[in-house]
Amino acid sequence: MKSLIAILVTSCLAASAVGQQTESAVKLYFPGSAGDASRWETVSAVSLGLDVDALDAAVDFAMDRKSSSVVVLVGGRLLVERHQKVQSPTLRYQSMVKGKDADGHAIEDVASVQKSVVSMLMGIAIENNLVKLDEPVHKHLGRGWSQASPKQEEQITLRHLVTMTSGLSEQLKFIAPADTKWAYNTTAYSRSFDAIAAAAKMSHNELTTAWLTTSLGMTNSKWIERRGAANSDVPANHFGFATTARDLARFGLMVLAQGQWHQQTIIGDQQYIKAATSPSQELNPSYGYLWWLNGQKSPRKGLQKAATSLIPSAPKDLFAAQGALGRKCYVVPSKQIVITRLGDDPEIKGQPKFNDEFWRLLRLAATARR
C-alpha cells in the first residue's frame, strides 16, 4: 500500500500547481514568491489524492493532544493549517507563551527546537570562516568556561557540543573524556551559540536576524531571555527561541531546500547541511548536529538505547527538531514535506506516543481511499 508520503510526492510531481519540474525534482514553492511576503499558496488534499476525512482525523488527533498550532507543507505549499487556544494549559505551557502574532496565533518559546536553529547558524558561521567545528571551545569563550580541569577542557571542541559528546554534566563538570560518551546536555549545547556570538561580535538576536530570520520572513521570531535566568547561579541555557508554527515552517522549508530561499542562498555549504542531518557519531546514530534522525537501528532516547527507530511509523529519512511539550519541526527531504506542531504536552499515560500515532494516522489518509 502506498503511504501518504508516496502519494503526496506522486501528486506533486504531476500537478502544475506545485511548481515546474527541474531535471531531477519539482521546484519548491516559497511563500511570498509573487512579491507579497505574507502570501502563502495552498494545495488541497483532494488534488493530492488524499482521503479528506482521514487527513482531518490525523490533524484532529494532533489538536486533541493539546496542540496550539499544526502546519503541514507539501512542496512548500500549505496543505494543513490549524490553530486553537489550548484548554486547561499546564503552568509550564503558560510560561512558554510569549504573545500572539497579527492573526492571533500563539508565539511560543519552542524549547529545544531552538537547537536545530543554532545548528544552521553554526553552518553559516563556519561558511563565513568565523568558527571551525574542530577547534576548542575556549578559543571563543576563553579558558575556564567549564568546570573541567584545563587539560580536560582544552580537548572539548565545538563539534563535541553540537553532537552531545562533550563528556560534561549539566553543571559543566567533567564526567568522561570528550567523544567517549553521548549525553543530551542543554547547558553544554548553549555554549556553542555563545561561541558563535563571540566570534561574530554580535548579540544572539543580531546575528540571527541578519543571517536567518529577516531573509526567511520569520517576522514573529526572536531570542528571549527566560525569566529568572539572568539571576541564576546554575549554568543553563538562558535564551529561548520564540516563534510561531508558520515561522518555524519557513525555517524547515529552508533546510528542506538545502539552504536556499527563493533565489537567495542562506547556507551555501550543502555538505554541512547533509552532515548536520546525518548520524554525527556512533554513540547515538539518531543524532546529527543538534537534529534528531529517524531510521537508525540503535538510537538513544535520553540515556537508554531504544528498541526501534525514532519514529517507526514515519519515513526513514525524516529528521526533526524536537522540544519540550511536544514542539516539532519534521522535515522529510525525499517527499518535500515539512510539518510543525506547537502547544502543550501531547503525551497521555497509557496512550500511544504522539510521534508514532500522528504519523500512523497520516499514512491512513493515503490508504483510506484505496
Sequence and secondary structure as in RCSB ss.txt:
>XXXX:A:sequence
MKSLIAILVTSCLAASAVGQQTESAVKLYFPGSAGDASRWETVSAVSLGLDVDALDAAVDFAMDRKSSSVVVLVG
GRLLVERHQKVQSPTLRYQSMVKGKDADGHAIEDVASVQKSVVSMLMGIAIENNLVKLDEPVHKHLGRGWSQASP
KQEEQITLRHLVTMTSGLSEQLKFIAPADTKWAYNTTAYSRSFDAIAAAAKMSHNELTTAWLTTSLGMTNSKWIE
RRGAANSDVPANHFGFATTARDLARFGLMVLAQGQWHQQTIIGDQQYIKAATSPSQELNPSYGYLWWLNGQKSPR
KGLQKAATSLIPSAPKDLFAAQGALGRKCYVVPSKQIVITRLGDDPEIKGQPKFNDEFWRLLRLAATARR
>XXXX:A:secstr
   HHHHHHHHHHH GGG  B SSSB    TTTTS TT   B  TGGGT  HHHHHHHHHHHHHTTEEEEEEEET
TEEEEEEE   SS  HHHHHHEEEE TTS EEEE TTHHHHHHHHHHHHHHHTTS  TTSBTHHHH TTSSSS H
HHHTT BHHHHHTT S B TTS B S TTS     HHHHHHHHHHHHHHHTS HHHHHIIIIIHHHT TT EEEE
 TTGGG SS    EEEEE HHHHHHHHHHHHTTTEETTEES   HHHHHHHTS   SS TTB SS EESS SS E
ETTEE SS S TTS TT EEEEEGGGEEEEEEGGGTEEEEEEES    TTS  HHHHHHHHHHHHHHTT 
